Amino acid sequence: MFSAHNSERSIYLEYCGDTNNNKVPDIAEIGVQYLKGDGDFRSPESIALLQQADIVVTNPPFSLFREYVTQLVEYVKKFVIIGYQNAITYKEIFPLIKENKMWLGFGFRGGAGHFISNYEDTATANDRKEGMIRVSGVHWFTNLHIAKRHEDLILYKRYSPEE
């Protein structure tokens, strides 16, 4: 679901599969639908869409990250979402990681994501992308099974209680 916050109407994108068998989601295969309301993820309209979804891929408002993840878990949804890497320390999020209900996905190169924005371009001189802002410390969070999750951690030292 998308909203530029400058109108009462938001949209959502719906992909129902590869109809032309080229193994790429083409624009013609992605339907743009208008919501009746403002697209708030807590609204009955948005929850009805969530219940239909197989996988949720989005960038929730960081200030509502905990509440959004709680909703995804409540409705038992598969997801790939963006959040601050420090979210792993939140009291609502850490237990999900500990219980293998959520884990870190792939990160952003250089530990920073670039997002299209209508705000002033705040990217640094060394990491500048026209029309985008740079946000440090963001990561993908997911509950999809990915190979990265099962990579061995290379250890350089054994645990010692004395140390």
C-alpha positions in Angstrom: 0.0 0.0 0.0 1.3 3.4 -0.9 0.4 7.0 0.1 2.1 10.3 -0.6 0.1 11.7 2.3 -1.2 14.4 0.0 -4.6 12.9 -0.8 -7.3 10.8 0.8 -6.5 7.9 -1.6 -3.8 5.4 -1.3 -3.0 2.5 -3.6 -1.9 -1.1 -3.3 -0.2 -3.3 -5.8 -1.3 -6.8 -6.4 0.8 -9.4 -8.2 -1.1 -12.7 -9.0 1.6 -14.5 -10.8 3.6 -14.8 -14.0 1.0 -14.8 -16.8 3.4 -14.5 -19.7 5.9 -17.1 -18.4 9.0 -14.9 -18.6 9.7 -15.4 -14.8 9.7 -11.6 -14.2 6.9 -9.6 -12.6 6.1 -7.2 -15.5 4.2 -4.0 -15.1 1.3 -5.4 -17.0 1.0 -8.2 -14.4 1.0 -5.9 -11.4 -2.4 -4.4 -10.8 -2.7 -1.0 -9.3 -5.8 -0.7 -7.0 -7.2 2.2 -5.1 -8.2 2.0 -1.5 -11.3 3.6 -0.2 -9.6 4.9 3.0 -6.2 6.4 3.7 -4.3 3.1 3.8 -3.6 2.9 7.5 -2.4 -0.7 8.1 -4.8 -0.9 11.2 -7.9 0.0 9.2 -10.5 -2.8 8.5 -9.9 -2.3 4.7 -6.1 -2.9 5.1 -6.6 -5.8 7.4 -8.9 -7.4 4.9 -6.1 -7.1 2.3 -3.6 -8.4 4.7 -5.7 -11.5 5.3 -5.6 -12.2 1.5 -1.9 -11.7 1.1 0.6 -14.6 0.8 3.7 -12.4 1.4 4.0 -8.8 2.6 6.9 -6.7 1.3 7.0 -3.2 2.5 8.8 -0.4 4.3 6.5 0.3 7.3 6.8 3.6 9.2 9.7 3.1 11.5 7.8 4.6 14.4 5.1 2.0 14.0 7.5 -1.0 13.3 6.7 -2.8 16.5 3.0 -2.5 16.0 3.2 -3.6 12.4 5.3 -6.6 13.1 2.9 -7.6 15.9 0.0 -7.4 13.4 1.9 -9.6 10.8 2.7 -12.2 13.4 -0.9 -12.1 14.7 -2.2 -12.8 11.2 0.5 -15.4 10.5 1.9 -13.7 7.4 5.1 -14.2 5.6 7.0 -10.9 5.2 10.0 -9.0 4.1 10.1 -5.6 5.7 12.6 -2.8 6.3 13.4 -1.5 9.7 16.1 0.0 11.8 18.8 -2.6 12.7 18.4 -1.6 16.4 14.8 -3.0 16.2 16.3 -6.4 17.2 16.6 -4.9 20.8 13.0 -3.9 21.1 11.1 -5.9 23.7 8.4 -6.9 21.2 10.9 -7.9 18.5 13.8 -9.7 20.3 11.5 -12.6 21.5 10.4 -13.2 17.9 14.1 -13.5 16.9 14.9 -15.7 19.8 11.9 -18.0 19.0 12.9 -18.2 15.3 9.7 -16.4 14.2 11.7 -13.6 12.6 15.3 -13.0 11.5 17.5 -10.6 9.7 17.4 -10.8 6.0 20.0 -9.3 3.7 21.4 -5.8 4.6 21.9 -2.8 2.5 25.4 -2.1 1.0 27.3 0.1 3.3 24.6 -0.3 6.0 22.4 2.4 4.5 19.3 2.3 2.3 18.4 4.9 -0.3 14.7 5.9 -0.5 12.9 8.1 -3.0 11.7 11.2 -1.1 10.0 14.4 -1.6 12.2 15.9 1.1 15.5 17.7 0.6 18.3 15.4 -0.7 20.3 14.6 2.5 22.6 11.9 1.1 26.3 12.5 1.9 28.7 13.6 -0.8 30.3 10.2 -1.0 27.1 8.3 -1.2 24.8 10.6 -3.3 21.9 9.4 -5.4 19.8 12.1 -7.0 16.3 12.4 -5.7 16.9 10.0 -2.8 17.7 10.3 0.8 20.2 8.0 2.6 19.1 6.3 5.7 21.8 4.6 7.8 21.3 1.5 10.0 18.4 -0.1 8.1 18.0 -3.8 7.5 15.6 -6.2 6.0 13.6 -8.3 8.5 11.9 -11.5 7.4 10.4 -14.8 8.3 11.0 -16.3 4.8 13.6 -19.1 4.7 16.7 -17.8 3.0 20.1 -19.4 2.6 21.8 -16.6 4.6 20.0 -17.7 7.7 21.7 -21.1 7.6 25.3 -19.9 6.9 27.9 -21.0 9.4 29.2 -18.3 11.7 33.0 -18.4 11.5 34.3 -18.3 15.0 37.8 -17.3 15.9 37.8 -18.2 19.6 36.2 -20.7 22.0 33.9 -19.5 24.9 35.7 -19.3 28.2 33.7 -18.4 31.4 36.8 -16.8 32.8 37.1 -14.4 29.9 
